[in-house]
Amino acid sequence: QVQLVESGGGLVEPGWSRRLACKTSESIWKFNTMGWYRQVPGKEREFVASLDGSDTANYSDSVKSRFTIFKDTRKNTLYLHMNLLEPEDTAVYFCNVDVYWGQGTQLTVSS
């Protein structure tokens, strides 16, 4: 069973940056697709960004040009770096690796 531990959430002001991290319990090289999703109460979980086996990144239109997904293979960690945060980015962010999900980390963007 792969364990995913997310961190980096919190309260930030609009326009700030924040970096989320997702540490995997197994070598990151094992996984084909890694990604981030987010969910707000009453809505379905939505795709944010992904990284495939060839390190090709994909982003939702709402975060493209503001967010960057990348990984550190030495640390077995997936990251989501977020710039120019907006109140609409407020959500619980989940890490996804193949069929595994993290527990989520809350990000709140508010002044």
C-alpha positions as CSV (number, residue, x, y, z in Angstrom):
1,Q,0.0,0.0,0.0
2,V,1.5,3.3,-1.1
3,Q,1.3,6.1,1.4
4,L,1.0,9.7,0.3
5,V,1.6,12.5,2.8
6,E,0.7,16.0,1.7
7,S,1.8,19.2,3.3
8,G,2.0,22.9,2.6
9,G,-1.6,24.0,2.9
10,G,-2.6,26.9,5.0
11,L,-4.0,30.5,4.9
12,V,-2.5,32.9,2.4
13,E,-3.6,36.2,1.0
14,P,-4.6,36.8,-2.7
15,G,-1.6,37.2,-4.9
16,W,0.7,35.2,-2.7
17,S,2.6,32.0,-3.6
18,R,2.5,28.6,-1.9
19,R,4.1,25.3,-2.5
20,L,2.4,22.0,-1.8
21,A,4.3,18.8,-1.3
22,C,3.3,15.1,-1.5
23,K,5.8,12.6,-0.2
24,T,5.4,9.0,-1.4
25,S,6.3,6.0,0.7
26,E,7.9,4.3,-2.3
27,S,10.2,5.3,-5.1
28,I,8.7,7.9,-7.3
29,W,10.2,6.2,-10.3
30,K,7.6,3.4,-9.9
31,F,4.7,5.6,-10.9
32,N,3.4,6.4,-14.3
33,T,1.1,9.4,-13.6
34,M,1.2,11.8,-10.7
35,G,-1.1,14.7,-10.2
36,W,-3.0,17.1,-8.0
37,Y,-6.7,17.6,-7.7
38,R,-8.8,19.9,-5.5
39,Q,-12.2,19.9,-4.0
40,V,-14.5,22.4,-2.4
41,P,-17.6,21.5,-0.3
42,G,-20.5,20.5,-2.4
43,K,-18.6,20.1,-5.6
44,E,-16.8,17.3,-7.3
45,R,-13.1,16.8,-7.1
46,E,-11.5,18.6,-10.1
47,F,-8.2,18.1,-11.9
48,V,-5.5,20.7,-11.3
49,A,-2.3,19.3,-12.8
50,S,-0.5,16.1,-13.7
51,L,2.9,14.8,-14.7
52,D,3.2,11.7,-16.8
53,G,6.0,9.2,-17.1
54,S,7.9,11.3,-19.6
55,D,7.6,14.3,-17.3
56,T,5.1,16.0,-19.5
57,A,2.9,18.4,-17.5
58,N,-0.7,19.1,-18.0
59,Y,-2.8,21.8,-16.3
60,S,-6.4,22.8,-16.0
61,D,-7.2,26.1,-17.8
62,S,-7.9,27.8,-14.5
63,V,-4.3,27.3,-13.2
64,K,-2.3,27.3,-16.4
65,S,0.5,29.9,-16.3
66,R,0.1,30.2,-12.5
67,F,0.8,26.7,-11.2
68,T,3.8,24.4,-11.8
69,I,3.9,20.7,-11.1
70,F,7.3,19.0,-10.6
71,K,9.0,16.2,-8.7
72,D,12.1,15.6,-6.8
73,T,13.2,12.0,-7.3
74,R,15.8,12.2,-4.6
75,K,13.1,13.0,-2.0
76,N,10.3,10.9,-3.6
77,T,8.2,14.0,-3.5
78,L,5.7,15.6,-5.9
79,Y,5.2,19.4,-5.7
80,L,2.7,21.9,-6.8
81,H,4.0,25.5,-6.8
82,M,1.3,28.0,-7.0
83,N,1.7,31.7,-7.9
84,L,-0.8,34.6,-7.9
85,L,-3.3,32.7,-5.8
86,E,-6.9,33.7,-6.0
87,P,-9.8,33.2,-3.5
88,E,-11.2,30.8,-6.1
89,D,-8.1,28.5,-5.5
90,T,-9.4,27.8,-2.0
91,A,-10.0,24.1,-1.7
92,V,-8.7,20.9,-0.2
93,Y,-5.8,19.7,-2.5
94,F,-5.2,16.0,-3.0
95,C,-2.2,14.3,-4.3
96,N,-2.9,11.3,-6.7
97,V,-0.4,8.7,-7.8
98,D,-1.6,5.9,-10.0
99,V,-4.6,4.6,-8.0
100,Y,-3.6,6.1,-4.6
101,W,-4.7,9.3,-2.9
102,G,-3.4,11.4,-0.1
103,Q,-5.5,12.7,2.7
104,G,-5.7,16.2,1.4
105,T,-4.3,19.5,2.6
106,Q,-6.5,22.6,3.0
107,L,-5.5,25.8,1.2
108,T,-7.4,29.0,2.0
109,V,-6.9,32.1,0.0
110,S,-8.4,35.1,1.7
111,S,-7.6,38.6,2.8
